[in-house]
Structures are given as structure tokens and as C-alpha cells.
């Protein structure tokens, strides 16, 4: 018995056991089914069993959106790192440093341009992986840079929203980005360019109260939370039970705040059709005064960054 226990059993275990990497499997947040990570990534991070759209990174959204996954990112204006010298349990500068190291991003908003459905387009993506996609001064400047680039290229602007709201570490500076981004949307309208908003989970706070709700077309991923204050806060305030699915994509579509809901697999084709219907046909000729002003602003921002 000792020979079987001490020699044969360990031998059998070593033959049967294999080292399994920790990142090989994951669980769906909705149905809890086990999923192969590579299979989930091939399916654009959508659960093949229940259709739940898991959270995606900014660079993944850009790759999925542009034709053949080809795009060019732009340099964004520099902003003061810590305008208020803010500190809570950590220094704001330390939080920024940690988020930049973990995400590989400078701040919340990433801006790129390329082709969608064969047409020029500018795409801005809010990175929830960077401080929960919170809106600060750098994000406002990046949004305005995206608007100016769209005007310069006479192309539509598409933004993927994902945010926990305003960034408290920047106080009133963060709140001022609400009217500031609204000015950017007005610039697009005066230039006659489409502005398309794609809501992803979650889109909340000052983002939903400003530029996120000003699109010419509102598209949402399935079951995305879209709100100013969360359902728990509202329920505790009004002291009433909320309707089922309150503040989710489907509820907002049924009540006129979202135009359509699209899965990630269908979204690039939908955006291509919207651009074809809404964007002006590209024409040869001299740039107009609005485009020239946008070009000068972008050049100034690039010169400042260098």
C-alpha cells in the first residue's frame, strides 16, 4: 500500500495534471458561464451564450470600428496634471500615474481617424479603464480636438461613451467641460457634419448630461446603463419602485432617447450606412473658413505638445 501511495499515485497525477494559465478562462458577468478568453475576444467580447456585452478597451473599439482595423490616432493637447493640488486618500498625481501605467493611456478620451464603410470618419472613444472614464479638463480638450479634426476633414464625428461622470479631483474644472463640450457639438452643427453617439455600459453623470445626449443619432449597445444618477439613488429619492429595465438601452429606446440598439457585430455596418446617409459627399475645392480655423488650432496644439 505504501508503494502504491508513495510512487504510483504521484506518477499518475503528474501524467494527468497540466498547468493551466490563469487567464485562459473567464466567467460571463450575466449568465456566469465559463468562457475561453480567446473565444470571447474573437466574438468582440460578447458572450456567445446570452449575448451579454462585456466591457471593452478603447483600442479594441477603434479596431472593431474602422475598416480592416486600420486607423491613425492623433496627439491631443496637454493639460495641467493637477490643477487643484487635490488629495484624498491618495494624491491625484499618484492616481493619474497609476492609471496611466495600468491602461497605457494618457487620459480618458482617445481620438482617431480612418475609414468606415469606405468613407472618412473621426472616432473618439472614452476609456472606462482610465479612472472609470471620468471627465476632466484633458477630456474636454480632447473632445474639442476631435471636433476640430472632423471639421478639418469634413467628416462625421462618432463618439463611444463610457463614463462614471465628472472627475471629482478637478472640481469645478471638471464641471466646466459640460458647456465646453457642448460648444464642440455646436461647431459640428454649424459645419453641417453628423455627430453620432454610441452609448456603452455605463454612461452616467456629467457625460450623459452634456455631449452624450446631443447626438444627431443615438445608438446604444444592448442593456447599457444610460443615466445621470443611478437607479438606486433615484429610487431612494422618489421612494418608489422603478420600472423594470429602467435606464437601460431598451427602456430609453422605447421612450425616445435612443434611436436604435446595435450589437457589436452589426455596429460597423450600421455606422457605415449612417455616414452614407448623413455625411456630405467629399468634394474637391478650397477649405472653408471653419476648416482653416480648425487646422490652425490643431497645429497650435501639436506645436505646444512638441
C-alpha positions as CSV (number, residue, x, y, z in Angstrom):
1,X,0.0,0.0,0.0
2,X,2.9,2.3,0.8
3,X,4.4,1.6,-2.7
4,X,1.1,2.5,-4.4
5,X,0.6,5.6,-2.3
6,X,4.2,6.9,-2.4
7,X,5.2,6.1,-6.0
8,X,2.3,5.1,-8.3
9,X,-0.3,7.7,-7.3
10,X,2.1,10.7,-7.7
11,X,3.2,9.3,-11.1
12,X,-0.4,9.1,-12.3
13,X,-1.1,12.6,-11.1
14,X,1.9,14.1,-12.9
15,X,0.7,12.5,-16.1
16,X,-2.9,13.7,-15.8
17,X,-2.3,17.2,-14.4
18,X,-1.4,20.1,-16.7
19,X,-0.6,23.7,-15.8
20,X,-3.5,25.9,-16.8
21,X,-2.8,29.6,-17.3
22,X,-4.8,31.9,-15.0
23,X,-6.0,34.0,-17.9
24,X,-7.3,31.1,-20.1
25,X,-10.9,31.2,-18.8
26,X,-13.3,33.8,-17.6
27,X,-16.9,34.0,-16.5
28,X,-19.7,35.9,-18.1
29,X,-20.9,38.7,-15.9
30,X,-24.5,38.0,-16.8
31,X,-25.0,34.2,-17.2
32,X,-21.9,33.2,-15.3
33,X,-21.0,30.6,-17.9
34,X,-17.3,29.8,-18.3
35,X,-15.8,31.2,-21.5
36,X,-12.5,30.8,-23.2
37,X,-10.9,34.2,-23.2
38,X,-9.7,33.9,-26.8
39,X,-13.1,32.8,-28.0
40,X,-14.6,35.8,-26.2
41,X,-12.1,38.2,-27.8
42,X,-12.9,36.7,-31.3
43,X,-16.5,37.4,-30.6
44,X,-15.8,41.1,-29.8
45,X,-16.2,40.4,-26.1
46,X,-19.9,39.3,-26.5
47,X,-21.0,36.2,-24.6
48,X,-21.9,33.6,-27.2
49,X,-24.5,32.1,-24.8
50,X,-26.5,35.0,-23.5
51,X,-25.3,37.9,-25.8
52,X,-24.1,40.0,-22.8
53,X,-21.7,42.7,-24.0
54,X,-18.7,42.7,-21.6
55,X,-16.6,45.8,-21.1
56,X,-14.2,46.6,-24.0
57,X,-10.9,48.6,-24.0
58,X,-10.6,51.8,-26.0
59,X,-8.1,50.3,-28.6
60,X,-10.4,47.3,-29.1
61,X,-13.3,49.6,-30.0
62,X,-11.2,51.5,-32.5
63,X,-10.0,48.3,-34.1
64,X,-13.6,46.9,-34.4
65,X,-15.0,50.1,-35.8
66,X,-12.6,51.1,-38.6
67,X,-12.4,49.3,-41.9
68,X,-9.9,46.4,-41.6
69,X,-9.0,47.7,-38.2
70,X,-6.8,50.4,-39.7
71,X,-6.8,53.9,-38.1
72,X,-4.5,56.7,-37.1
73,X,-4.6,58.3,-33.6
74,X,-3.8,62.0,-33.1
75,X,-1.8,63.8,-30.5
76,X,-4.0,65.5,-28.0
77,X,-3.4,68.9,-26.2
78,X,-1.5,68.8,-23.0
79,X,-3.3,69.9,-19.8
80,X,-2.2,70.8,-16.3
81,X,-1.7,67.5,-14.4
82,X,-3.1,68.5,-11.1
83,X,-4.7,72.0,-11.3
84,X,-6.1,72.0,-7.7
85,X,-3.3,70.1,-5.9
86,X,-6.0,67.6,-4.9
87,X,-5.5,64.9,-2.4
88,X,-7.9,62.4,-0.7
89,X,-6.6,59.0,0.4
90,X,-4.1,59.4,-2.4
91,X,-2.6,62.3,-4.3
92,X,-4.3,63.0,-7.6
93,X,-1.0,62.8,-9.4
94,X,-0.4,59.4,-7.9
95,X,-3.8,58.2,-9.2
96,X,-3.1,59.5,-12.6
97,X,0.3,57.9,-12.7
98,X,-1.2,54.5,-11.6
99,X,-4.0,54.7,-14.2
100,X,-1.5,55.6,-17.0
101,X,0.7,52.7,-16.1
102,X,-2.1,50.2,-15.9
103,X,-4.0,51.4,-19.0
104,X,-1.2,52.6,-21.2
105,X,-3.2,55.7,-21.9
106,X,-2.6,59.4,-21.1
107,X,-6.2,60.1,-20.2
108,X,-9.9,59.2,-20.8
109,X,-10.5,60.1,-24.4
110,X,-8.8,58.6,-27.4
111,X,-9.2,60.1,-30.9
112,X,-8.5,58.5,-34.2
113,X,-9.4,58.9,-37.9
114,X,-9.7,56.4,-40.8
115,X,-12.4,54.8,-43.0
116,X,-15.7,53.4,-42.0
117,X,-17.6,51.8,-44.9
118,X,-15.1,53.4,-47.2
119,X,-15.9,57.0,-46.0
120,X,-13.7,59.2,-43.9
121,X,-14.7,59.4,-40.2
122,X,-13.3,60.6,-36.9
123,X,-13.9,58.4,-33.9
124,X,-13.5,59.3,-30.2
125,X,-13.6,56.6,-27.6
126,X,-13.9,57.0,-23.9
127,X,-11.7,54.6,-22.0
128,X,-13.5,53.3,-18.9
129,X,-10.2,51.6,-18.0
130,X,-8.8,55.0,-17.2
131,X,-10.2,56.2,-13.9
132,X,-13.7,54.9,-14.8
133,X,-13.9,57.2,-17.9
134,X,-14.3,60.3,-15.7
135,X,-14.4,63.7,-17.4
136,X,-11.7,66.2,-16.6
137,X,-10.1,69.1,-18.4
138,X,-7.9,66.8,-20.6
139,X,-11.0,65.0,-21.8
140,X,-12.7,68.3,-22.7
141,X,-9.7,69.4,-24.7
142,X,-9.5,66.0,-26.4
143,X,-13.2,66.2,-27.4
144,X,-12.7,69.7,-28.9
145,X,-9.7,68.4,-30.8
146,X,-11.9,65.6,-32.2
147,X,-14.5,68.2,-33.3
148,X,-11.9,70.3,-35.0
149,X,-10.4,67.3,-36.8
150,X,-13.8,66.3,-38.0
151,X,-14.3,69.9,-39.4
152,X,-10.9,69.9,-41.0
153,X,-11.5,66.6,-42.7
154,X,-15.2,67.4,-43.4
155,X,-16.0,64.0,-41.8
156,X,-18.6,62.9,-39.3
157,X,-17.7,62.5,-35.6
158,X,-18.6,59.3,-33.8
159,X,-18.1,59.0,-30.1
160,X,-18.3,55.9,-27.9
161,X,-19.3,57.0,-24.4
162,X,-18.4,55.1,-21.2
163,X,-18.1,57.1,-18.0
164,X,-18.7,57.3,-14.3
165,X,-19.3,61.0,-14.7
166,X,-17.2,64.1,-13.7
167,X,-13.8,63.7,-12.2
168,X,-14.1,65.0,-8.6
169,X,-10.3,65.5,-8.3
170,X,-10.7,68.5,-10.7
171,X,-13.7,70.1,-9.0
172,X,-15.4,72.9,-11.0
173,X,-12.9,72.4,-13.8
174,X,-14.5,69.1,-14.5
175,X,-18.0,70.6,-14.4
176,X,-16.9,73.3,-16.9
177,X,-16.3,70.6,-19.5
178,X,-20.1,70.1,-19.8
179,X,-20.6,73.5,-21.6
180,X,-17.2,73.3,-23.2
181,X,-18.0,70.0,-25.0
182,X,-21.5,71.4,-25.9
183,X,-19.7,74.2,-27.8
184,X,-17.8,71.5,-29.7
185,X,-21.1,69.8,-30.8
186,X,-22.4,73.2,-31.9
187,X,-19.2,73.7,-34.0
188,X,-20.1,70.4,-35.8
189,X,-23.6,71.5,-36.4
190,X,-22.6,74.8,-37.9
191,X,-20.2,72.9,-40.2
192,X,-23.1,70.7,-41.3
193,X,-21.4,67.5,-40.1
194,X,-23.1,64.5,-38.5
195,X,-22.4,63.7,-34.8
196,X,-23.2,60.1,-33.8
197,X,-23.2,58.9,-30.2
198,X,-22.8,55.2,-29.3
199,X,-23.7,54.6,-25.7
200,X,-21.9,51.8,-24.0
201,X,-22.2,50.5,-20.4
202,X,-22.2,52.6,-18.3
203,X,-22.7,56.2,-19.5
204,X,-23.6,58.3,-16.5
205,X,-23.2,61.7,-14.7
206,X,-22.0,64.8,-16.4
207,X,-21.2,63.0,-19.6
208,X,-24.8,61.9,-20.1
209,X,-25.9,65.4,-19.1
210,X,-23.9,67.1,-21.8
211,X,-22.4,66.0,-25.1
212,X,-23.6,62.4,-24.9
213,X,-27.2,63.4,-25.2
214,X,-26.7,65.9,-28.1
215,X,-26.1,63.5,-31.0
216,X,-27.9,63.6,-34.3
217,X,-28.3,59.8,-34.0
218,X,-28.1,57.9,-30.7
219,X,-27.1,54.2,-30.9
220,X,-26.7,52.0,-27.9
221,X,-25.2,48.6,-27.1
222,X,-27.8,46.2,-25.6
223,X,-28.6,46.6,-21.9
224,X,-26.2,49.5,-21.4
225,X,-26.8,51.7,-18.3
226,X,-27.5,55.3,-19.5
227,X,-28.3,57.7,-16.8
228,X,-27.4,60.9,-14.9
229,X,-27.9,59.4,-11.4
230,X,-28.0,55.7,-10.8
231,X,-31.3,53.8,-10.3
232,X,-30.5,53.2,-6.6
233,X,-30.1,57.0,-6.0
234,X,-33.3,57.7,-7.8
235,X,-35.3,55.0,-6.0
236,X,-34.1,56.3,-2.6
237,X,-35.0,59.9,-3.6
238,X,-38.5,59.3,-5.0
239,X,-39.2,56.4,-2.7
240,X,-40.9,54.4,-5.4
241,X,-40.2,51.2,-7.2
242,X,-38.8,51.9,-10.6
243,X,-40.0,50.2,-13.8
244,X,-38.2,47.0,-14.9
245,X,-35.2,47.8,-17.0
246,X,-35.2,51.5,-16.0
247,X,-32.3,53.5,-17.5
248,X,-31.2,50.6,-19.7
249,X,-30.8,50.9,-23.5
250,X,-34.1,49.2,-24.3
251,X,-36.1,51.3,-21.9
252,X,-34.6,54.5,-23.3
253,X,-35.2,53.4,-26.9
254,X,-38.9,52.7,-26.1
255,X,-39.1,56.2,-24.6
256,X,-37.4,58.1,-27.4
257,X,-34.0,58.9,-26.0
258,X,-32.2,56.3,-28.0
259,X,-32.8,55.8,-31.8
260,X,-31.6,52.2,-32.2
261,X,-29.8,49.4,-30.4
262,X,-27.0,47.5,-32.2
263,X,-24.8,44.6,-31.3
264,X,-21.0,45.0,-31.7
265,X,-21.1,42.6,-34.7
266,X,-23.6,44.8,-36.5
267,X,-22.3,48.2,-35.4
268,X,-19.6,48.9,-38.1
269,X,-22.1,48.2,-40.9
270,X,-24.7,50.4,-39.2
271,X,-22.3,53.3,-38.8
272,X,-21.3,53.0,-42.4
273,X,-24.9,53.3,-43.5
274,X,-25.5,56.3,-41.2
275,X,-22.4,58.0,-42.6
276,X,-23.5,57.4,-46.2
277,X,-27.0,58.9,-45.4
278,X,-25.9,61.8,-43.3
279,X,-22.4,62.9,-44.3
280,X,-21.9,65.3,-47.2
281,X,-20.2,63.8,-50.2
282,X,-16.5,64.7,-50.4
283,X,-15.8,67.4,-52.9
284,X,-12.7,68.9,-54.3
285,X,-12.1,72.6,-53.6
286,X,-10.6,75.1,-51.2
287,X,-11.2,74.5,-47.5
288,X,-13.7,76.8,-45.9
289,X,-13.0,79.3,-43.1
290,X,-14.2,76.9,-40.4
291,X,-11.9,74.2,-41.6
292,X,-9.0,76.6,-41.8
293,X,-9.6,77.7,-38.2
294,X,-9.7,74.1,-37.1
295,X,-6.4,73.4,-38.9
296,X,-4.7,76.3,-37.2
297,X,-5.9,75.2,-33.8
298,X,-4.7,71.6,-34.3
299,X,-1.3,72.9,-35.5
300,X,-1.0,75.1,-32.4
301,X,-1.9,72.1,-30.1
302,X,0.7,69.9,-31.8
303,X,3.4,72.7,-31.6
304,X,2.6,73.1,-27.9
305,X,2.9,69.3,-27.3
306,X,6.2,69.1,-29.1
